[in-house]
Amino acid sequence: MNGFIKNNWWKLLGVAFILYSIIAGFLIEVPDLPIIRQSIRNLFFHVVMWFSMMVMFGTSLVRSLRYLSTFDIKHDVYAIQSINVGLFFGIMGIVTGMEWANFTWGTPWTNDPQLNGAAITILAYFAYLVLRRSIDEENKRARIAAVYNVFAFVMLIVFIGILPKLSDGSLHPGKGGSPMTVTNLDITMRLVFYPAIAGWIIVGYWLTGIRVKMDKIRQHLDNPE
């Protein structure tokens, strides 16, 4: 038992953070802000998904750059699996965001720069998966995918981090056209928000490791020699 805890303490910590953030996210008192009201609790889910997605895509970028500098195929494997996990977080971010938007704006989707940028970014990473499937030779696939990954991450920064801030038409809190602001969290919300981010990122790395192991098993079964 002690050996299990010693080897898996960080996984247990991640799960504990997530359980804590889910329970506390529904039970703590939150500011009664105009328009969003109690839906501000979605901050602990929707925004956290985007943070986790950014970390996983950033990890994939680092792995792709390491592959281009070393041509060690293990970095390509970690790059693709990090993107798979990042896409899961991205899709969850869109789903929870649509639910929040439907409550706040009366529709699950509007012509909002940040929403459109998020959709473009997710599609760009799905295109990364399609690109990989179109190339059979392993090293060629890894090189082209790594270069594409660099451009995809630049698109991520531009469409999610830069353009929405420059636009006056965004309805997102803290942006130019927003009628509300949730940029200043009180201490109670911070005590839930930060553990939620940490927990989902930890679980993201855990899932990536599992997918890498599954990929190795699949390759061994396909090439038993």
N, C-alpha and C positions, 0 to 999 in steps of 0.2 A: 504493500500500500504506500509506504513511504517512497519507494522507488517510482511508483506511478505519479505521485504528486510532484516529486523532484523533476521528472522528465516532462511533465505536462502542466506545470503551475501556470504558465502564461496563457495556456488555452482555458484553464479553469477561471483565470482572472478575467479573460475576455468575456466568457459566458456570464460571469457574475456581474460585470459592468453592464451588459446588455439587459439582463433580468432586472437589475436595479433601476436602469433608466426607463424601462417599460413600465414597471410598477410605479415608480416615483413620478414618471411623466404624466400619469393619469390621476395621481393623488395630491400632488403639491398644489399650493395656491399660486396662480399665475396672474400677471397684471391684466386688468380689465380694459384692454385697449379698444378704441373705436373700430368698428367694422369686423375685425378678426375675432374679437372676444375669446371664447374658450378654444377656438381653433388654433391659437398660438401654440398649443401643446404639440401640434404637428412639427414644430421646430425640432423636437427631439427625435423625429423620424425622417422627415423629408430632407432637411438641411444636412443631417448626419449622413444620409445616403450619398449626397453629393460630395461631402468631405472624403468619405471612404472611397468613392469612385476616383476622385482626383489623386488620392494616394496610390491606388492600385495602378492607374494609368501612368503616374509618375514613376512608380517602381518598374513598370514595363519599359518605359523610356530608358531608364538607367541600364536595364538588362540588355536592351537593343544596342545601346552605345558600347557596352562592354563586349557584346558579340562582335561589333564592327572593329573593335581594337584587338581582340584576341582570336576571333573566329572559333571560339569554344561553343559547341552546339548546345551545351547545357544552359547557356544564357538565353538562347533563342527559345528553349522550352519554357523557361521561367517567364519570358516576355509574353508568349502567347497565353499562358495560363493566367498570368496577372491581368491580361486584357479580358479574358473570359469572366473572371471574378468581377473586374471593374464594370463590365457590361451588365452584370446582374445588379450591382449597386445602382448603376445608371438607370436601368429600367424601373427599379423600385423607387428611385428618386422621381422619375416622371409620373409614375402611378400615384404616389403620395402627393405630389405636387398638383396633379389634376384634381384630386379629391379636395385639396385645400382651395384651389382656384374655383372649383364649383361652389364651395361654401361662401367664399369671399367675393367673387366677381359674378357669380350666377351662371358660369359656364366653365367647363373643364379645360377649355383652351381659348386663348385670345391671341391677337396679333401682337404679342409681347416680345421684345428683342431677346430677353433671356430665355423664354420658352423656345423660341425658334432656334436660338443658338444651341441650346441643349439638344434639340432634335437633330440638328445638323451634325453635332459632335458625335452623337450616338450612331448615326448613319455612317459617319466616316470610319468609326471603329468596326462596324459591321462589314464595311467594305474591305477592311484589313483582313477579316476572316475569309471573305470571298477570294481576295487576292492570294492568300496562302493556299487555298484549295485548288487554284488554277495552275500552280507550279508543282511539278512532281519531284524534281531534283532537290534533295534536302538542303545542300549548302547554298544553292542559288535562291531557293525559297527563303532561307533565313536572311540572306543579304538584302534582297529586295524588300522583304517584310520589315527589316530593321530600319531601312531608309524611310519607308513609308510611315513607320511608327513615329519617327522624328517629326515629320510634317503633320501627322495627325495630332500630336501633342501641341504643336504650335497653333493649330486650328482650335484646339480646346481652349487654350489661353485667350485667343483672340475672340472667339464667339461666346465664351462664358465669362471671362474675366475682364475684357477690355471694352468691347462694343456696347454691352448693356450699361456700363457706367457712363459712356459718352452719349447715350441716347436719353432724350427727355421724355420718351414715350413709355418707358418701362413702368409697369404697375407694381413691380416687386418692392417690398419694404426697403427703404434706404436709397432707392433709385430716384431719378429726376422726376418722373411722373407719378410717384407713389403718394397716395393720400394718407399714408400711415408710416410709422417708423418703429422697427423692433431691433434696431442696431445696438441699443444699450440694454443688455440683459441684467436683471438684478441678481444678487448673489445666490438666491434660491434656484433660479433657472440655470445659472452657471454650474451649480453642483450636480445638476442632472445632465446638462448639455455636454460638458467635457468628458465625463465617464462614458457617455453614449458614443461619442466619437472614438475614444480609445478602444472601447469594447468591439465595435464593428470593424475597426481597422485590424485589431488583433485577429478576429475571426476571419477577416479577409485574407490575411497571410496564412492562416491555418488552412483555409479552403484551397489556396494556391498550392501549398505543399501537398495536399491530398491529390489534387489534379496532376501535379508533376509526377507523383508516385504512380498514379493510374496510367499516365502516359508511358512511363518506363515499363510497366507490366504489359501494356498493349504492344509496345515495340518488341518486347521479348517474346511474346506469343506469336507475333508476325514473323519474327526472325529468330527462331530458337537456337540457331547456331551461334 
